[in-house]
Amino acid sequence: METNCLAECCGIAAFDFSPFNVIPHLTYRGANFSSGADGIQSDLDAFRTYIETSIPPEEKMVVDQLNAILSVRQMILLIDQIGWTLSKARKIYALEHERLRNRNWKFMQKMNSMN
């Protein structure tokens, strides 16, 4: 979900955790949006529980994938933000899934015609 830059360069600022960016990632190549969102939310919940129960609040966490060093509180806030994003993405997808699917299909048709 690096959209603005690369993590190696910009760190966490390279990522776009908006609902409109999450939807394409969860529906890429016909993937099931709900099961993908459910799996991510489950992983986030488990990770949040692990952090809260296993890592002292004063510890720093090195997150190589984000090129960031976060406090436990910052990591929990990020997890909560991603969870909020998933919740909003679910609502948007429920209302707009057919239009989004058609838009993606048209885009893929154009891409395929360029080959």
Number of C-alpha atoms within 10 A of each C-alpha: 15 16 12 12 15 16 19 13 10 15 18 19 17 18 17 15 19 16 19 15 16 20 22 17 13 19 19 11 11 11 12 11 21 15 11 15 20 13 12 16 19 13 13 18 15 12 15 19 13 11 17 14 10 9 13 11 12 9 11 16 15 12 13 11 10 18 17 17 15 16 16 19 15 13 18 18 13 16 18 16 14 19 19 16 19 24 14 17 21 20 13 15 19 12 11 11 16 11 11 16 15 11 12 17 14 12 12 13 11 11 10 9 8 7 5
